[in-house]
C-alpha cells in the first residue's frame, strides 16, 4: 500500500509515526512518500516531492491531508480524482466552498474518506456515547462542553504568531481549531438546527483570529447546548456535562474520569478512564485501515465532516451578525 503524506508538521509526524507502528503490528506492507511545499529535508528515509502532481503520478493508494486547513480541499480533490483513499485532518476546510465538489468526486470514485477528529476515539467519550445510546439518563435536556489551553503552550518549539492558528486566511481561530467539541457534541446528541455565538480576540495574544468563543445551540430534537472554546486558559481544561431525564453524565479529560448520577439509585457511579493521549490517534489509524481493507464505515465520514463545518461556520457568522443562525 503506497501512502502519500501531504504536510509533515506536528500532526503529520504523529500520524506518520502511528501509521508505521500500526502497519508493523498488523503486517501491512506500506511505502510512504512525502509532499512538501518547500525544500526537501535531508535525513528522512522517504522519497520526497515538492511538486504535488509528480507525487500523485507515483499512484498512491492513500493520501493523508495534513497541511494547513485552507489548503485541504484543493489537495484532497486532486487526490480523489486519482482514486485515492483520503484521511483529512480536521477541520475539513476553512469554508464550505468546494466541499460538495470533493463529496461528489469521492462518491463517484468510491473513495474511503475519514475526517481526523480523534476525540471520537477517546475512551471517555466512547463511554459517554454508550451511556447515552443505552438510554441511561433518558431524554437529553442539555449539554455543555468546554475546552481551553494557552495557545503559546500548544507547540513550544514554534512561534505561535507564525502558526496557522494565528492566521484568519489559514483557517485559524478557536472555532475551527477547536472544532473537536462541536464534532463530539454533534456525535453525542444529534444534529443542530440553530446556533448563536459570541467570539472575538480579548487577550494580548499577537494573533488575528478569535481567541475565545461562546456557542449556544439547539439540536433538531430540542436539546439545548453551550460550547466554550478558548486559546487562553493557562491550565489545560477539557470537559463535558450532559443533563438528562434520569440523571447526569460528567466527563473530564484531565481528571480521566466519567461520572454518572442515576436519580433512581440516588448515587454517582464513577468510571476511571486512563488514556495515553496518543492512544486515540493510534485507534484512529487502526479504524482507517479497517475501512480500507475490510470496508468498514468511517466513524467520521465526509458528510459529517461537512455538517460539523457548517455548524462552525454558522457560529462564526452568528458572532458577526449578532443573531441566531438556522442551519
N, C-alpha and C positions, 0 to 999 in steps of 0.2 A: 504494500500500500504506500503510494507516494503522497507525501503531505507537505504542502506549501504553507509556510508561515509568513503572513504579511504584518510586519511590525514586530519588533523584539524589545519592547520596553519592559517594565516590571511585570505586567500581567502576561505578556507574551512569553517571557522567560519562565514564569511559573507554569504556564500551560505546556510549554515545550518539555520542561523537566518532568512534569507529571505524565505527559504523553509517553515519554521514553520508559518511565517506570511501569506504567500500565501495559505497554506493549511487551516489555520483557517478561512481566509476570504472566501474561496471557499467551505468550509465544506468538505474537503477531509481528510479522516481518514488515518493518516500515523503513522508508527512505525519506529523510527530511531535507527540504530545500528552503532557502530563505529569500524573501524580497525585502530590500532595504531602500529607502528613498534617497539615501546619500551614499557615502563611501562604504566599500566593502571593509569588514573588520577582520583583522588577522587573528589567528589562533582560535577560529571557530571551525569545527570539523564538518561543515556543511557547505554544499555548493550555494553560492550567493549571487543574487541578481540585483541590479539597480534599474533594470527595465522590466516592468511588470508583464508586458507582452511576451518577452523572452522567457520569463518564469512560467507563464501559463503554457508556453509552447513545449514545456517539459511534460505536459499532460498529467498534472497531479490528480489524484483521486479525491483529495480532501484539501480544503483551504481554510486555515484559521485566520479570521479577520481580527487583528489585534492592534491596528493603527488608530490614530485619533478619530473620535466619533464622527466628525464631519466628513470623513473620507470613507466610512464603512460601505455605503451603498454603491458608490462608483466601482469599488474594487470587488464587492460581492456580486454585482450584476455581471461583470465580465467573467468572473469565475463560474457563475451559474450557467451562463451561456455555453461554457465549455463542458457542462455536465458534472461539475464538481459538487461534492457534498460540502456544506458550509457550517462552520462554527463561528458565530458572530458575537464578539464580546459586547456586553451591554454598554449603553443602550443601543438599540438597533440603529438609530441615527439621531441627528440633532433637529430634524424636521421630517414631515411626512412626505415631502417631495421624493419621488422615485421609489417609495416603499412598495406601492402597488406594482410597479414595474418588476421589482425583484420577486414579489409573490407570484406574478404571472409566469415569469421565467421558470421559477422553481417548480411550479405546478406542471408546466409543460414538459420540463425535463425530468420530473420526478426526483428532484434532489432532496436529500435529507438536510434540513436546516435546524440547528439548535441555537437559540439565543442564550448567551452565557450569563444567566442570573443565578449565581452559585448559592444564594441564600435558600433557594428551594431545596437544596440538598443538605441543609443544616439539620442534624438530628433533633434539635429542639423544636424547630418549626415543623418538621415532619410529624413529630408527636402532637403538636397543636393541631395540625391538619387532621390527624386520625381522630382526636378527641371531638373535633367539630363534625367530621363526617359520620361519626358514631352517635351523633345527637346527644353527646354527654351533657351539654348545657342547654339543650333545647333550641328554641328560636334565638337567633343572634339579634341583639338590640344595638350594640355599638362596638366600635373598635378604635383603639388609639395606638399608634406606633411612633417610635421616636428613634432617631439616630443622630449622633453628633461627634465630631472629632476635629481638633485644630488642624487646619489644612497644612501648615508647615511641618507637622509631625507625620504626615502621610508617607512621604518619601524623603527621609532625612538626607539622602545623598544628592537630592535635586533641589534647585532653587524653585520654590513653589510659584514664584512670579512668572516663571517661564513654562510652567506646565499647562496642559490643555485645560485643566480645571479653572485656571485664571482667565481664560480667553473665551469670550462670548462666541466668536466665529467658529471656534473649535468644538462647540457643544459642551463647554464647561458650565459651572454653576451648580448649586446644591440640588436643584430639582432633577436635573438629568444625571449628575454624577452619583447621586444617592438614590437612584431610581429603584433600588432593591426594595425599599419599603413600599413604594407604590405597587411593585410587582407582587410581593408576597401577600399584601393585603387583598389585592385582586384575586390571587390564588386561593386564599383562605375563605373569603366571604362573598366572592362573586363580582360580577361586572358593575361598573359605575355608571350612574345616569347623569350626575351633575357634580360640579366642583366649584369651590370658591377659595381663593388663596390670597395671602399677603406674602410678598417676598421682596428682598432687596439687599443692598450692601449696608450693613450697620456698623461694621467694625473698622479697624485701621489696617486690615489686610490690603496689600497692594495688588488688587485684582479688579477686573472689570465686570465680573459676574456677581450674581446674588450669593451672599454667604449664609443666608437663612431663609427658610420658607415655612409657612404655616398653611397647611392644606386641609380644608373641610370638604367632605364628600358625602354623597348619598348613593347607595347601591340601588340597583334595579328592584331588589326585593325589600327595600326600605331600611336597610341598616345605615346608621349614621357613623361617620368616621372622622378622625383627626390624625393627621400625619405631620410630625415635626422633623425638619431636616436642617442641619447646620454644619458649617465649617469652623465652628467657634469653640466648642467645648474642649477645655484643656485636659479633661479626663474622659477618655472614650466611653461612650454610652450607647447602648442599643437594647431596646425592649419593646414589648407589645402587651396590650391588655385587651381582652375580649369579654364583654358582658353579655350574658345570655339569660334565658328564661329560668334555668335551674342552677345557675352559678356563674363563676368567673374563671377565666384562664389567664394566667400571667406567664410570660416568657422573658427571661433576662439573659442576653448573650454573655455578658461579662461574668455574671454570677453562675453561669452554666446550670440553670435550673428552669423547670416548668412547674407551675403550681396550679392546682385545680381545686376550687372551692365548690363543694356539692351542697346545695341548700337542703336536699333531702337527708343527707347524713350529718349536716352541720359541722363539717370539718374540712381542712385543707389536706389534699394529697400532694406530696412533694416528689418530683422526679428529678434526680440529679443527672444532668446530661453533660458528660465530658466529651469535648470535641477539640481536637487539634485543628487549628484554622485551615490547614492545608487539606484536611480530610475531605471537606465538601468539594474542593476543587478536583481532587482525585476521583471522587464518586461521579462528578460531572463528566469527566473524561471517560470513565467506565460506561456511563449511560450513553454517551455519544457513540462509542464503539458498538454497543448493543443495538443502537438504532441503525447503524450502517450494516452490520454483519447479520443481525437477526431480524431486522425490520421492525424493531420496537418503535412505538410512537414517541416522538420527542416530548419531554416534560414541559419544555418551553418552546413550542413551535413558533414559526414566524408570525402567524396570525395573532398569537397572544403577545408577542413582542411588539407588534404594531399597536394593539389595543392599549397596552401599558404606555407606549409612547404617546398615544392620543391623550391619555389622562394627564401625562406630564406636561404636554404642550398646552392643554386646556388650562392647567394650573398656572402656567406662566402667563397665558393670555388673560386669565381672570385677574391676576395681580395688576396687570397693566390697565385693564378696562374697569377695574373695581366693581365687578358684578359677577353673579353666578354664570357659569358656562354649562350648557347642556351638551352632553356628548353621547 
